[in-house]
Amino acid sequence: MLTLKFIQENKDLVIERLKIKNFQAEDLVNQILDLDQKRRSTQNSMDNKQAELNKMSKEIGMLFKSGKVEEANELKAKNTELKDLVKLQNDELASIEKELNETLVQIPNLPHESVPAGKGEDENVEVKSGGEIPTLPEGAMAHWDLAKKYDIIDFELGNKLTGSGFPVYKGKGAKLQRALISYFLDKAIEAEYTEVMPPLMVNEDSGFGTGQLPDKEGQMYHVTADNLYLIPTAEVPVTNIFRGDILSSKDFPIKMTAYTPCFRREAGSYGKDVRGLNRLHQFDKVEIVQFQHPEKSYDTLDEMVGHVESLVQSLNLPYRILKLCGGDISFTSALTYDFEVFSVAQEKWLEVSSVSNFESYQANRLRLRYKEEGEKKPQLAHTLNGSALALPRILAALLENNQTEKGIVIPEVLRPYTGFDIID
């Protein structure tokens, strides 16, 4: 979240910049400033009363020592009344601070100055494209038909076992899935990311730290008995590794990668856009996360975009990179690039990665700070993450774009992992 100090010092900037996200912040910003003023006033009044109490306590002791018992008791009664007032003000202060924090988290992150205006995904800006769109043989199929033809993914069995959006990968389909995971992890490790294997469930503090809570509960599966949440992405547990820590500027960059299953309720999703692998409730993804010095985070963002691009290129998939407009960028992101690959059989672009810089927005929620050498006061770090890559739509595009009359050809970079070069 934005810091209170930043909002105080940049009220007009916050209001104007958030208009790019189509977010009208003026009322909330004024409410925050009013609550802060109220908090300061209450704190000041309470401090004055506490100082008066301390002075009164000394006077009471001196009166008792000098034998002025009646005067001491009268002052003691006033002392008790004042203590009750301080307690009431303390409770009021806690209530104000709670409301202030609840209001602060309702303010989105400011978009980077390069974020284009726009109301939705149709106004995202293509910044780069690459790869060649293949010509498919006559009678080419969508991946859900290919999956059935070659018996590599069973959507009906997944529906029987769990429900819609939980496919079962079989035979060469399972091995191809595993091959993609291993390949993406190996490429991340080559790029000096440290692999971690985080828990698949997180607590409320972790959900709050990365911005999934308090307002995105409906998008996550909630284990109510233990008040834990199944992770929607490895971003959540991995970014929370340093929650509450103070790092050294020498530690940067910190680069981590993780493979995890991801779980998303995707409530309200329906129609052709969710068929097959296009939108699942459980899917596999390799995530890359970086913790970086604020002065270097945008260079790091470019580096992460380059890493994802190299993966897509190595799979010989036609792709495009989009800079998300204000109306499509997430609540917590300052700047996001989406990667899409073209599915020839479906004749549509499929999103396979988002790479984002959150600047200090998540770090403030996480209380993740760092110190410069020789400096006493810690500063907020910057956090970044990206899908490298999300598997379902990558797999869908690979199956569809590489189908031939003889079978589905496996990209060369994956053959050492699959042990076969064709699904037939």
Number of C-alpha atoms within 10 A of each C-alpha: 24 21 14 16 9 11 19 15 10 11 16 13 12 23 20 16 20 19 17 22 25 16 16 16 20 16 9 15 22 14 16 22 16 13 18 18 12 16 19 14 13 18 16 12 14 19 13 13 17 16 12 13 19 12 12 18 16 10 16 20 14 13 17 14 11 10 10 13 14 11 13 21 14 11 17 18 11 14 19 12 12 17 15 12 15 20 13 13 17 15 12 15 19 13 12 18 16 12 15 20 14 13 15 19 18 16 22 21 24 27 28 17 10 11 22 19 19 19 16 15 15 11 17 23 18 14 10 11 15 15 16 11 15 16 13 16 10 8 8 18 19 20 26 19 14 19 21 13 12 16 16 20 25 18 22 16 15 16 14 11 12 11 13 18 23 23 23 16 20 16 12 19 21 14 17 23 18 16 19 23 22 16 17 24 24 15 16 24 15 10 12 13 20 16 17 13 12 16 13 18 20 19 16 13 15 24 24 19 25 25 22 20 17 15 11 11 13 14 15 21 17 18 13 8 6 8 11 17 20 18 25 24 23 29 23 23 24 24 23 22 13 16 21 15 13 16 18 14 17 12 12 15 15 15 19 21 28 27 23 22 17 20 22 19 17 15 10 6 11 10 7 9 12 14 15 23 23 20 19 22 19 17 21 21 25 26 26 28 26 24 23 26 26 14 11 12 21 18 11 19 23 14 12 24 23 11 17 23 19 14 18 23 13 13 16 20 24 21 24 21 22 21 24 25 26 31 22 19 25 18 20 23 23 23 27 27 24 22 26 23 26 25 25 20 19 16 9 12 17 21 20 24 26 22 25 26 27 26 28 28 25 28 26 21 21 26 19 26 23 23 18 14 9 6 9 8 9 15 21 24 27 25 27 28 25 27 27 31 25 25 22 22 26 26 19 23 27 22 25 26 27 19 26 17 11 9 15 19 18 20 15 13 15 18 15 11 16 19 13 15 15 17 18 14
